[in-house]
């Protein structure tokens, strides 16, 4: 596990970066809301993992109403299979009459499989620094994720975006998590606006979560 000193280094680095960012970023430069956009519509940033994570999150996307538009998909730059699945999902939504407005973005992966925790500090910082300007550029009103490590830098960027606008971060823990949360879930649980679990066993350990049964 990461040492306390390593965690402090990450926190201090992020705090300094945000202080500088806030100094040079004028609130007046915020992107104006599209006046032609219905009030009940919301832009959504969807974090795509890989494998089972991709299947689960796209099941949720398919169930979304047509008022979630535009849709921004974020994938890890080493993910070579999920883009086609996203495009297939969007073709289905278009056939159902939903808005065809969507974009796909790639970000650096925070941590590769079997990567050491020490080196993952640097790669996580790199991912966070990449995600901050991307998230502020897109300004999603909803951020949706379901547990891949890729969601951590996006959610951190989303927490800072909340200082400027109303953004809801929604976390749906993977169906395969019955007795314990994923590492991403444990790290983000205290900060998420809406945290959903699909098994009632998790509520005793995480009372602020919301049990919704099987979603996927």
PyMOL CGO cylinders between C-alpha atoms (Angstrom):
from pymol import cmd
from pymol.cgo import CYLINDER

trace = [
    CYLINDER, 0.00, 0.00, 0.00, 1.04, 3.61, -0.42, 0.3, 1, 1, 1, 1, 1, 1,
    CYLINDER, 1.04, 3.61, -0.42, 2.82, 5.15, 2.53, 0.3, 1, 1, 1, 1, 1, 1,
    CYLINDER, 2.82, 5.15, 2.53, 1.40, 8.15, 4.35, 0.3, 1, 1, 1, 1, 1, 1,
    CYLINDER, 1.40, 8.15, 4.35, 4.20, 10.36, 3.04, 0.3, 1, 1, 1, 1, 1, 1,
    CYLINDER, 4.20, 10.36, 3.04, 3.40, 9.39, -0.55, 0.3, 1, 1, 1, 1, 1, 1,
    CYLINDER, 3.40, 9.39, -0.55, -0.26, 10.23, -0.09, 0.3, 1, 1, 1, 1, 1, 1,
    CYLINDER, -0.26, 10.23, -0.09, 0.67, 13.60, 1.43, 0.3, 1, 1, 1, 1, 1, 1,
    CYLINDER, 0.67, 13.60, 1.43, 2.90, 14.36, -1.55, 0.3, 1, 1, 1, 1, 1, 1,
    CYLINDER, 2.90, 14.36, -1.55, 0.00, 13.69, -3.94, 0.3, 1, 1, 1, 1, 1, 1,
    CYLINDER, 0.00, 13.69, -3.94, -2.44, 15.80, -1.91, 0.3, 1, 1, 1, 1, 1, 1,
    CYLINDER, -2.44, 15.80, -1.91, 0.02, 18.73, -1.63, 0.3, 1, 1, 1, 1, 1, 1,
    CYLINDER, 0.02, 18.73, -1.63, 0.84, 18.57, -5.33, 0.3, 1, 1, 1, 1, 1, 1,
    CYLINDER, 0.84, 18.57, -5.33, -2.83, 18.67, -6.30, 0.3, 1, 1, 1, 1, 1, 1,
    CYLINDER, -2.83, 18.67, -6.30, -3.55, 21.51, -3.85, 0.3, 1, 1, 1, 1, 1, 1,
    CYLINDER, -3.55, 21.51, -3.85, -0.74, 23.64, -5.30, 0.3, 1, 1, 1, 1, 1, 1,
    CYLINDER, -0.74, 23.64, -5.30, -1.84, 22.95, -8.86, 0.3, 1, 1, 1, 1, 1, 1,
    CYLINDER, -1.84, 22.95, -8.86, -5.44, 23.88, -8.09, 0.3, 1, 1, 1, 1, 1, 1,
    CYLINDER, -5.44, 23.88, -8.09, -4.37, 27.09, -6.35, 0.3, 1, 1, 1, 1, 1, 1,
    CYLINDER, -4.37, 27.09, -6.35, -2.46, 28.12, -9.47, 0.3, 1, 1, 1, 1, 1, 1,
    CYLINDER, -2.46, 28.12, -9.47, -5.28, 26.99, -11.72, 0.3, 1, 1, 1, 1, 1, 1,
    CYLINDER, -5.28, 26.99, -11.72, -7.85, 29.05, -9.82, 0.3, 1, 1, 1, 1, 1, 1,
    CYLINDER, -7.85, 29.05, -9.82, -5.61, 32.12, -9.99, 0.3, 1, 1, 1, 1, 1, 1,
    CYLINDER, -5.61, 32.12, -9.99, -5.38, 32.10, -13.76, 0.3, 1, 1, 1, 1, 1, 1,
    CYLINDER, -5.38, 32.10, -13.76, -8.81, 30.69, -14.56, 0.3, 1, 1, 1, 1, 1, 1,
    CYLINDER, -8.81, 30.69, -14.56, -11.45, 33.40, -14.59, 0.3, 1, 1, 1, 1, 1, 1,
    CYLINDER, -11.45, 33.40, -14.59, -14.98, 32.45, -13.70, 0.3, 1, 1, 1, 1, 1, 1,
    CYLINDER, -14.98, 32.45, -13.70, -16.13, 34.76, -16.47, 0.3, 1, 1, 1, 1, 1, 1,
    CYLINDER, -16.13, 34.76, -16.47, -14.66, 32.34, -18.99, 0.3, 1, 1, 1, 1, 1, 1,
    CYLINDER, -14.66, 32.34, -18.99, -17.16, 29.65, -18.13, 0.3, 1, 1, 1, 1, 1, 1,
    CYLINDER, -17.16, 29.65, -18.13, -18.94, 28.22, -21.10, 0.3, 1, 1, 1, 1, 1, 1,
    CYLINDER, -18.94, 28.22, -21.10, -22.43, 29.63, -21.30, 0.3, 1, 1, 1, 1, 1, 1,
    CYLINDER, -22.43, 29.63, -21.30, -25.34, 27.22, -21.12, 0.3, 1, 1, 1, 1, 1, 1,
    CYLINDER, -25.34, 27.22, -21.12, -26.91, 26.52, -24.47, 0.3, 1, 1, 1, 1, 1, 1,
    CYLINDER, -26.91, 26.52, -24.47, -30.15, 28.52, -24.44, 0.3, 1, 1, 1, 1, 1, 1,
    CYLINDER, -30.15, 28.52, -24.44, -31.75, 26.09, -26.89, 0.3, 1, 1, 1, 1, 1, 1,
    CYLINDER, -31.75, 26.09, -26.89, -31.12, 23.15, -24.60, 0.3, 1, 1, 1, 1, 1, 1,
    CYLINDER, -31.12, 23.15, -24.60, -34.17, 22.04, -22.57, 0.3, 1, 1, 1, 1, 1, 1,
    CYLINDER, -34.17, 22.04, -22.57, -33.86, 22.65, -18.84, 0.3, 1, 1, 1, 1, 1, 1,
    CYLINDER, -33.86, 22.65, -18.84, -34.25, 18.97, -17.97, 0.3, 1, 1, 1, 1, 1, 1,
    CYLINDER, -34.25, 18.97, -17.97, -31.41, 17.88, -20.26, 0.3, 1, 1, 1, 1, 1, 1,
    CYLINDER, -31.41, 17.88, -20.26, -27.98, 17.18, -18.78, 0.3, 1, 1, 1, 1, 1, 1,
    CYLINDER, -27.98, 17.18, -18.78, -24.59, 16.52, -20.32, 0.3, 1, 1, 1, 1, 1, 1,
    CYLINDER, -24.59, 16.52, -20.32, -22.97, 13.38, -18.95, 0.3, 1, 1, 1, 1, 1, 1,
    CYLINDER, -22.97, 13.38, -18.95, -19.37, 12.19, -18.82, 0.3, 1, 1, 1, 1, 1, 1,
    CYLINDER, -19.37, 12.19, -18.82, -19.16, 8.40, -18.76, 0.3, 1, 1, 1, 1, 1, 1,
    CYLINDER, -19.16, 8.40, -18.76, -16.00, 6.65, -17.59, 0.3, 1, 1, 1, 1, 1, 1,
    CYLINDER, -16.00, 6.65, -17.59, -15.38, 3.46, -19.53, 0.3, 1, 1, 1, 1, 1, 1,
    CYLINDER, -15.38, 3.46, -19.53, -13.25, 0.77, -17.93, 0.3, 1, 1, 1, 1, 1, 1,
    CYLINDER, -13.25, 0.77, -17.93, -12.47, -2.44, -19.76, 0.3, 1, 1, 1, 1, 1, 1,
    CYLINDER, -12.47, -2.44, -19.76, -13.91, -5.93, -19.93, 0.3, 1, 1, 1, 1, 1, 1,
    CYLINDER, -13.91, -5.93, -19.93, -16.75, -6.36, -17.45, 0.3, 1, 1, 1, 1, 1, 1,
    CYLINDER, -16.75, -6.36, -17.45, -16.64, -2.69, -16.45, 0.3, 1, 1, 1, 1, 1, 1,
    CYLINDER, -16.64, -2.69, -16.45, -17.37, -1.69, -20.05, 0.3, 1, 1, 1, 1, 1, 1,
    CYLINDER, -17.37, -1.69, -20.05, -20.27, -4.13, -20.33, 0.3, 1, 1, 1, 1, 1, 1,
    CYLINDER, -20.27, -4.13, -20.33, -21.83, -2.92, -17.08, 0.3, 1, 1, 1, 1, 1, 1,
    CYLINDER, -21.83, -2.92, -17.08, -21.52, 0.81, -17.69, 0.3, 1, 1, 1, 1, 1, 1,
    CYLINDER, -21.52, 0.81, -17.69, -22.86, 0.56, -21.25, 0.3, 1, 1, 1, 1, 1, 1,
    CYLINDER, -22.86, 0.56, -21.25, -25.87, -1.35, -19.92, 0.3, 1, 1, 1, 1, 1, 1,
    CYLINDER, -25.87, -1.35, -19.92, -26.59, 1.71, -17.79, 0.3, 1, 1, 1, 1, 1, 1,
    CYLINDER, -26.59, 1.71, -17.79, -26.05, 4.05, -20.74, 0.3, 1, 1, 1, 1, 1, 1,
    CYLINDER, -26.05, 4.05, -20.74, -28.54, 2.09, -22.83, 0.3, 1, 1, 1, 1, 1, 1,
    CYLINDER, -28.54, 2.09, -22.83, -31.12, 2.54, -20.08, 0.3, 1, 1, 1, 1, 1, 1,
    CYLINDER, -31.12, 2.54, -20.08, -30.58, 6.31, -19.89, 0.3, 1, 1, 1, 1, 1, 1,
    CYLINDER, -30.58, 6.31, -19.89, -33.30, 8.63, -21.07, 0.3, 1, 1, 1, 1, 1, 1,
    CYLINDER, -33.30, 8.63, -21.07, -32.91, 10.76, -24.17, 0.3, 1, 1, 1, 1, 1, 1,
    CYLINDER, -32.91, 10.76, -24.17, -32.44, 13.85, -21.99, 0.3, 1, 1, 1, 1, 1, 1,
    CYLINDER, -32.44, 13.85, -21.99, -28.83, 12.88, -21.19, 0.3, 1, 1, 1, 1, 1, 1,
    CYLINDER, -28.83, 12.88, -21.19, -27.02, 14.65, -23.98, 0.3, 1, 1, 1, 1, 1, 1,
    CYLINDER, -27.02, 14.65, -23.98, -24.37, 15.24, -25.10, 0.3, 1, 1, 1, 1, 1, 1,
    CYLINDER, -24.37, 15.24, -25.10, -22.56, 12.14, -23.86, 0.3, 1, 1, 1, 1, 1, 1,
    CYLINDER, -22.56, 12.14, -23.86, -18.80, 12.22, -23.35, 0.3, 1, 1, 1, 1, 1, 1,
    CYLINDER, -18.80, 12.22, -23.35, -17.00, 8.88, -23.07, 0.3, 1, 1, 1, 1, 1, 1,
    CYLINDER, -17.00, 8.88, -23.07, -13.58, 8.68, -21.40, 0.3, 1, 1, 1, 1, 1, 1,
    CYLINDER, -13.58, 8.68, -21.40, -11.37, 5.66, -22.03, 0.3, 1, 1, 1, 1, 1, 1,
    CYLINDER, -11.37, 5.66, -22.03, -7.86, 4.74, -20.93, 0.3, 1, 1, 1, 1, 1, 1,
    CYLINDER, -7.86, 4.74, -20.93, -5.34, 5.26, -23.71, 0.3, 1, 1, 1, 1, 1, 1,
    CYLINDER, -5.34, 5.26, -23.71, -4.27, 1.60, -23.51, 0.3, 1, 1, 1, 1, 1, 1,
    CYLINDER, -4.27, 1.60, -23.51, -7.85, 0.34, -23.95, 0.3, 1, 1, 1, 1, 1, 1,
    CYLINDER, -7.85, 0.34, -23.95, -8.00, -1.00, -27.50, 0.3, 1, 1, 1, 1, 1, 1,
    CYLINDER, -8.00, -1.00, -27.50, -11.40, -2.71, -27.43, 0.3, 1, 1, 1, 1, 1, 1,
    CYLINDER, -11.40, -2.71, -27.43, -13.97, -0.46, -25.75, 0.3, 1, 1, 1, 1, 1, 1,
    CYLINDER, -13.97, -0.46, -25.75, -14.29, 2.22, -28.45, 0.3, 1, 1, 1, 1, 1, 1,
    CYLINDER, -14.29, 2.22, -28.45, -16.12, -0.13, -30.81, 0.3, 1, 1, 1, 1, 1, 1,
    CYLINDER, -16.12, -0.13, -30.81, -18.49, -1.15, -28.00, 0.3, 1, 1, 1, 1, 1, 1,
    CYLINDER, -18.49, -1.15, -28.00, -19.24, 2.50, -27.29, 0.3, 1, 1, 1, 1, 1, 1,
    CYLINDER, -19.24, 2.50, -27.29, -20.01, 3.13, -30.97, 0.3, 1, 1, 1, 1, 1, 1,
    CYLINDER, -20.01, 3.13, -30.97, -22.32, 0.11, -31.08, 0.3, 1, 1, 1, 1, 1, 1,
    CYLINDER, -22.32, 0.11, -31.08, -24.13, 1.42, -28.00, 0.3, 1, 1, 1, 1, 1, 1,
    CYLINDER, -24.13, 1.42, -28.00, -24.54, 4.83, -29.63, 0.3, 1, 1, 1, 1, 1, 1,
    CYLINDER, -24.54, 4.83, -29.63, -25.91, 3.30, -32.84, 0.3, 1, 1, 1, 1, 1, 1,
    CYLINDER, -25.91, 3.30, -32.84, -28.57, 1.56, -30.75, 0.3, 1, 1, 1, 1, 1, 1,
    CYLINDER, -28.57, 1.56, -30.75, -29.48, 4.78, -28.95, 0.3, 1, 1, 1, 1, 1, 1,
    CYLINDER, -29.48, 4.78, -28.95, -29.75, 6.62, -32.26, 0.3, 1, 1, 1, 1, 1, 1,
    CYLINDER, -29.75, 6.62, -32.26, -32.13, 3.94, -33.57, 0.3, 1, 1, 1, 1, 1, 1,
    CYLINDER, -32.13, 3.94, -33.57, -34.27, 4.56, -30.49, 0.3, 1, 1, 1, 1, 1, 1,
    CYLINDER, -34.27, 4.56, -30.49, -34.48, 8.23, -31.44, 0.3, 1, 1, 1, 1, 1, 1,
    CYLINDER, -34.48, 8.23, -31.44, -31.99, 9.55, -28.87, 0.3, 1, 1, 1, 1, 1, 1,
    CYLINDER, -31.99, 9.55, -28.87, -29.63, 12.42, -29.59, 0.3, 1, 1, 1, 1, 1, 1,
    CYLINDER, -29.63, 12.42, -29.59, -26.57, 11.38, -31.60, 0.3, 1, 1, 1, 1, 1, 1,
    CYLINDER, -26.57, 11.38, -31.60, -24.34, 13.91, -29.86, 0.3, 1, 1, 1, 1, 1, 1,
    CYLINDER, -24.34, 13.91, -29.86, -21.41, 12.08, -28.32, 0.3, 1, 1, 1, 1, 1, 1,
    CYLINDER, -21.41, 12.08, -28.32, -17.62, 12.22, -28.24, 0.3, 1, 1, 1, 1, 1, 1,
    CYLINDER, -17.62, 12.22, -28.24, -14.89, 9.81, -27.17, 0.3, 1, 1, 1, 1, 1, 1,
    CYLINDER, -14.89, 9.81, -27.17, -11.75, 10.92, -25.32, 0.3, 1, 1, 1, 1, 1, 1,
    CYLINDER, -11.75, 10.92, -25.32, -8.67, 9.03, -24.22, 0.3, 1, 1, 1, 1, 1, 1,
    CYLINDER, -8.67, 9.03, -24.22, -6.74, 9.74, -21.02, 0.3, 1, 1, 1, 1, 1, 1,
    CYLINDER, -6.74, 9.74, -21.02, -3.55, 8.28, -19.50, 0.3, 1, 1, 1, 1, 1, 1,
    CYLINDER, -3.55, 8.28, -19.50, -4.15, 5.23, -17.34, 0.3, 1, 1, 1, 1, 1, 1,
    CYLINDER, -4.15, 5.23, -17.34, -3.56, 5.80, -13.62, 0.3, 1, 1, 1, 1, 1, 1,
    CYLINDER, -3.56, 5.80, -13.62, -2.12, 2.37, -12.97, 0.3, 1, 1, 1, 1, 1, 1,
    CYLINDER, -2.12, 2.37, -12.97, -1.42, -0.60, -15.17, 0.3, 1, 1, 1, 1, 1, 1,
    CYLINDER, -1.42, -0.60, -15.17, -2.01, -4.15, -13.99, 0.3, 1, 1, 1, 1, 1, 1,
    CYLINDER, -2.01, -4.15, -13.99, 0.81, -5.26, -11.65, 0.3, 1, 1, 1, 1, 1, 1,
    CYLINDER, 0.81, -5.26, -11.65, 2.37, -1.79, -11.70, 0.3, 1, 1, 1, 1, 1, 1,
    CYLINDER, 2.37, -1.79, -11.70, 4.09, -0.93, -8.41, 0.3, 1, 1, 1, 1, 1, 1,
    CYLINDER, 4.09, -0.93, -8.41, 2.35, 1.49, -6.07, 0.3, 1, 1, 1, 1, 1, 1,
    CYLINDER, 2.35, 1.49, -6.07, 5.45, 3.70, -5.99, 0.3, 1, 1, 1, 1, 1, 1,
    CYLINDER, 5.45, 3.70, -5.99, 5.55, 4.30, -9.74, 0.3, 1, 1, 1, 1, 1, 1,
    CYLINDER, 5.55, 4.30, -9.74, 1.76, 4.55, -9.86, 0.3, 1, 1, 1, 1, 1, 1,
    CYLINDER, 1.76, 4.55, -9.86, 2.03, 7.80, -7.87, 0.3, 1, 1, 1, 1, 1, 1,
    CYLINDER, 2.03, 7.80, -7.87, 3.61, 9.51, -10.87, 0.3, 1, 1, 1, 1, 1, 1,
    CYLINDER, 3.61, 9.51, -10.87, 1.25, 7.97, -13.42, 0.3, 1, 1, 1, 1, 1, 1,
    CYLINDER, 1.25, 7.97, -13.42, -1.76, 8.92, -11.27, 0.3, 1, 1, 1, 1, 1, 1,
    CYLINDER, -1.76, 8.92, -11.27, -0.54, 12.52, -11.02, 0.3, 1, 1, 1, 1, 1, 1,
    CYLINDER, -0.54, 12.52, -11.02, -0.04, 12.58, -14.78, 0.3, 1, 1, 1, 1, 1, 1,
    CYLINDER, -0.04, 12.58, -14.78, -3.59, 11.32, -15.30, 0.3, 1, 1, 1, 1, 1, 1,
    CYLINDER, -3.59, 11.32, -15.30, -5.02, 13.91, -12.89, 0.3, 1, 1, 1, 1, 1, 1,
    CYLINDER, -5.02, 13.91, -12.89, -3.19, 16.77, -14.61, 0.3, 1, 1, 1, 1, 1, 1,
    CYLINDER, -3.19, 16.77, -14.61, -4.55, 15.55, -17.93, 0.3, 1, 1, 1, 1, 1, 1,
    CYLINDER, -4.55, 15.55, -17.93, -8.11, 15.15, -16.67, 0.3, 1, 1, 1, 1, 1, 1,
    CYLINDER, -8.11, 15.15, -16.67, -8.41, 18.56, -15.01, 0.3, 1, 1, 1, 1, 1, 1,
    CYLINDER, -8.41, 18.56, -15.01, -8.38, 20.69, -18.20, 0.3, 1, 1, 1, 1, 1, 1,
    CYLINDER, -8.38, 20.69, -18.20, -10.43, 18.07, -20.07, 0.3, 1, 1, 1, 1, 1, 1,
    CYLINDER, -10.43, 18.07, -20.07, -13.15, 18.02, -17.41, 0.3, 1, 1, 1, 1, 1, 1,
    CYLINDER, -13.15, 18.02, -17.41, -13.24, 21.82, -17.19, 0.3, 1, 1, 1, 1, 1, 1,
    CYLINDER, -13.24, 21.82, -17.19, -13.48, 22.02, -20.97, 0.3, 1, 1, 1, 1, 1, 1,
    CYLINDER, -13.48, 22.02, -20.97, -16.41, 19.58, -21.19, 0.3, 1, 1, 1, 1, 1, 1,
    CYLINDER, -16.41, 19.58, -21.19, -18.18, 20.80, -18.03, 0.3, 1, 1, 1, 1, 1, 1,
    CYLINDER, -18.18, 20.80, -18.03, -20.41, 17.74, -17.62, 0.3, 1, 1, 1, 1, 1, 1,
    CYLINDER, -20.41, 17.74, -17.62, -23.44, 18.09, -15.38, 0.3, 1, 1, 1, 1, 1, 1,
    CYLINDER, -23.44, 18.09, -15.38, -23.24, 14.40, -14.47, 0.3, 1, 1, 1, 1, 1, 1,
    CYLINDER, -23.24, 14.40, -14.47, -20.20, 12.14, -14.12, 0.3, 1, 1, 1, 1, 1, 1,
    CYLINDER, -20.20, 12.14, -14.12, -21.03, 8.42, -14.22, 0.3, 1, 1, 1, 1, 1, 1,
    CYLINDER, -21.03, 8.42, -14.22, -18.59, 5.67, -13.32, 0.3, 1, 1, 1, 1, 1, 1,
    CYLINDER, -18.59, 5.67, -13.32, -18.61, 2.10, -12.03, 0.3, 1, 1, 1, 1, 1, 1,
    CYLINDER, -18.61, 2.10, -12.03, -15.24, 1.34, -10.52, 0.3, 1, 1, 1, 1, 1, 1,
    CYLINDER, -15.24, 1.34, -10.52, -12.34, 1.17, -12.99, 0.3, 1, 1, 1, 1, 1, 1,
    CYLINDER, -12.34, 1.17, -12.99, -9.14, 2.88, -11.87, 0.3, 1, 1, 1, 1, 1, 1,
    CYLINDER, -9.14, 2.88, -11.87, -9.59, 5.27, -14.79, 0.3, 1, 1, 1, 1, 1, 1,
    CYLINDER, -9.59, 5.27, -14.79, -12.45, 6.94, -12.89, 0.3, 1, 1, 1, 1, 1, 1,
    CYLINDER, -12.45, 6.94, -12.89, -10.29, 8.19, -10.01, 0.3, 1, 1, 1, 1, 1, 1,
    CYLINDER, -10.29, 8.19, -10.01, -8.56, 11.11, -11.82, 0.3, 1, 1, 1, 1, 1, 1,
    CYLINDER, -8.56, 11.11, -11.82, -11.85, 12.01, -13.54, 0.3, 1, 1, 1, 1, 1, 1,
    CYLINDER, -11.85, 12.01, -13.54, -13.73, 12.06, -10.23, 0.3, 1, 1, 1, 1, 1, 1,
    CYLINDER, -13.73, 12.06, -10.23, -10.99, 14.17, -8.61, 0.3, 1, 1, 1, 1, 1, 1,
    CYLINDER, -10.99, 14.17, -8.61, -11.27, 16.63, -11.49, 0.3, 1, 1, 1, 1, 1, 1,
    CYLINDER, -11.27, 16.63, -11.49, -15.04, 16.55, -11.09, 0.3, 1, 1, 1, 1, 1, 1,
    CYLINDER, -15.04, 16.55, -11.09, -14.74, 17.48, -7.41, 0.3, 1, 1, 1, 1, 1, 1,
    CYLINDER, -14.74, 17.48, -7.41, -12.87, 20.62, -8.37, 0.3, 1, 1, 1, 1, 1, 1,
    CYLINDER, -12.87, 20.62, -8.37, -15.33, 21.38, -11.16, 0.3, 1, 1, 1, 1, 1, 1,
    CYLINDER, -15.33, 21.38, -11.16, -18.05, 21.44, -8.49, 0.3, 1, 1, 1, 1, 1, 1,
    CYLINDER, -18.05, 21.44, -8.49, -16.42, 24.61, -7.16, 0.3, 1, 1, 1, 1, 1, 1,
    CYLINDER, -16.42, 24.61, -7.16, -17.58, 26.39, -10.33, 0.3, 1, 1, 1, 1, 1, 1,
    CYLINDER, -17.58, 26.39, -10.33, -20.81, 24.68, -11.29, 0.3, 1, 1, 1, 1, 1, 1,
    CYLINDER, -20.81, 24.68, -11.29, -23.35, 22.08, -10.23, 0.3, 1, 1, 1, 1, 1, 1,
    CYLINDER, -23.35, 22.08, -10.23, -22.04, 18.66, -11.19, 0.3, 1, 1, 1, 1, 1, 1,
    CYLINDER, -22.04, 18.66, -11.19, -23.28, 15.37, -9.75, 0.3, 1, 1, 1, 1, 1, 1,
    CYLINDER, -23.28, 15.37, -9.75, -20.83, 12.47, -9.46, 0.3, 1, 1, 1, 1, 1, 1,
    CYLINDER, -20.83, 12.47, -9.46, -22.63, 9.13, -9.61, 0.3, 1, 1, 1, 1, 1, 1,
    CYLINDER, -22.63, 9.13, -9.61, -20.83, 5.91, -8.73, 0.3, 1, 1, 1, 1, 1, 1,
    CYLINDER, -20.83, 5.91, -8.73, -22.39, 2.49, -9.35, 0.3, 1, 1, 1, 1, 1, 1,
    CYLINDER, -22.39, 2.49, -9.35, -20.35, -0.28, -7.75, 0.3, 1, 1, 1, 1, 1, 1,
    CYLINDER, -20.35, -0.28, -7.75, -19.82, -3.32, -9.93, 0.3, 1, 1, 1, 1, 1, 1,
    CYLINDER, -19.82, -3.32, -9.93, -22.30, -6.21, -9.65, 0.3, 1, 1, 1, 1, 1, 1,
    CYLINDER, -22.30, -6.21, -9.65, -19.43, -8.57, -8.82, 0.3, 1, 1, 1, 1, 1, 1,
    CYLINDER, -19.43, -8.57, -8.82, -18.77, -6.67, -5.56, 0.3, 1, 1, 1, 1, 1, 1,
    CYLINDER, -18.77, -6.67, -5.56, -20.90, -8.50, -3.00, 0.3, 1, 1, 1, 1, 1, 1,
    CYLINDER, -20.90, -8.50, -3.00, -19.04, -8.29, 0.33, 0.3, 1, 1, 1, 1, 1, 1,
    CYLINDER, -19.04, -8.29, 0.33, -16.57, -5.44, -0.21, 0.3, 1, 1, 1, 1, 1, 1,
    CYLINDER, -16.57, -5.44, -0.21, -16.08, -2.41, -2.42, 0.3, 1, 1, 1, 1, 1, 1,
    CYLINDER, -16.08, -2.41, -2.42, -13.48, -2.15, -5.13, 0.3, 1, 1, 1, 1, 1, 1,
    CYLINDER, -13.48, -2.15, -5.13, -10.36, -0.11, -4.39, 0.3, 1, 1, 1, 1, 1, 1,
    CYLINDER, -10.36, -0.11, -4.39, -11.80, 2.77, -6.42, 0.3, 1, 1, 1, 1, 1, 1,
    CYLINDER, -11.80, 2.77, -6.42, -15.05, 2.51, -4.50, 0.3, 1, 1, 1, 1, 1, 1,
    CYLINDER, -15.05, 2.51, -4.50, -13.31, 2.63, -1.11, 0.3, 1, 1, 1, 1, 1, 1,
    CYLINDER, -13.31, 2.63, -1.11, -11.27, 5.67, -2.12, 0.3, 1, 1, 1, 1, 1, 1,
    CYLINDER, -11.27, 5.67, -2.12, -14.18, 7.62, -3.60, 0.3, 1, 1, 1, 1, 1, 1,
    CYLINDER, -14.18, 7.62, -3.60, -17.01, 6.58, -1.24, 0.3, 1, 1, 1, 1, 1, 1,
    CYLINDER, -17.01, 6.58, -1.24, -16.67, 9.59, 1.13, 0.3, 1, 1, 1, 1, 1, 1,
    CYLINDER, -16.67, 9.59, 1.13, -16.80, 12.11, -1.74, 0.3, 1, 1, 1, 1, 1, 1,
    CYLINDER, -16.80, 12.11, -1.74, -19.44, 10.80, -4.17, 0.3, 1, 1, 1, 1, 1, 1,
    CYLINDER, -19.44, 10.80, -4.17, -22.82, 12.53, -4.47, 0.3, 1, 1, 1, 1, 1, 1,
    CYLINDER, -22.82, 12.53, -4.47, -24.72, 9.32, -5.23, 0.3, 1, 1, 1, 1, 1, 1,
    CYLINDER, -24.72, 9.32, -5.23, -23.10, 5.97, -4.43, 0.3, 1, 1, 1, 1, 1, 1,
    CYLINDER, -23.10, 5.97, -4.43, -25.07, 2.89, -5.51, 0.3, 1, 1, 1, 1, 1, 1,
    CYLINDER, -25.07, 2.89, -5.51, -24.49, -0.76, -4.62, 0.3, 1, 1, 1, 1, 1, 1,
    CYLINDER, -24.49, -0.76, -4.62, -26.18, -3.80, -6.11, 0.3, 1, 1, 1, 1, 1, 1,
    CYLINDER, -26.18, -3.80, -6.11, -25.99, -6.07, -3.05, 0.3, 1, 1, 1, 1, 1, 1,
    CYLINDER, -25.99, -6.07, -3.05, -27.61, -5.37, 0.36, 0.3, 1, 1, 1, 1, 1, 1,
    CYLINDER, -27.61, -5.37, 0.36, -24.65, -6.91, 2.20, 0.3, 1, 1, 1, 1, 1, 1,
    CYLINDER, -24.65, -6.91, 2.20, -22.62, -3.77, 1.50, 0.3, 1, 1, 1, 1, 1, 1,
    CYLINDER, -22.62, -3.77, 1.50, -25.03, -1.44, 3.31, 0.3, 1, 1, 1, 1, 1, 1,
    CYLINDER, -25.03, -1.44, 3.31, -23.92, -2.58, 6.77, 0.3, 1, 1, 1, 1, 1, 1,
    CYLINDER, -23.92, -2.58, 6.77, -20.37, -1.45, 6.00, 0.3, 1, 1, 1, 1, 1, 1,
    CYLINDER, -20.37, -1.45, 6.00, -21.26, 1.58, 3.88, 0.3, 1, 1, 1, 1, 1, 1,
    CYLINDER, -21.26, 1.58, 3.88, -24.51, 3.09, 5.24, 0.3, 1, 1, 1, 1, 1, 1,
    CYLINDER, -24.51, 3.09, 5.24, -24.37, 6.16, 3.01, 0.3, 1, 1, 1, 1, 1, 1,
    CYLINDER, -24.37, 6.16, 3.01, -24.62, 3.99, -0.07, 0.3, 1, 1, 1, 1, 1, 1,
    CYLINDER, -24.62, 3.99, -0.07, -27.95, 3.35, -1.78, 0.3, 1, 1, 1, 1, 1, 1,
    CYLINDER, -27.95, 3.35, -1.78, -29.04, -0.21, -2.49, 0.3, 1, 1, 1, 1, 1, 1,
    CYLINDER, -29.04, -0.21, -2.49, -30.85, -0.41, -5.82, 0.3, 1, 1, 1, 1, 1, 1,
    CYLINDER, -30.85, -0.41, -5.82, -30.72, -4.11, -6.59, 0.3, 1, 1, 1, 1, 1, 1,
    CYLINDER, -30.72, -4.11, -6.59, -29.28, -5.49, -9.77, 0.3, 1, 1, 1, 1, 1, 1,
    CYLINDER, -29.28, -5.49, -9.77, -28.96, -2.80, -12.43, 0.3, 1, 1, 1, 1, 1, 1,
    CYLINDER, -28.96, -2.80, -12.43, -27.04, -4.72, -15.07, 0.3, 1, 1, 1, 1, 1, 1,
]
cmd.load_cgo(trace, "trace")
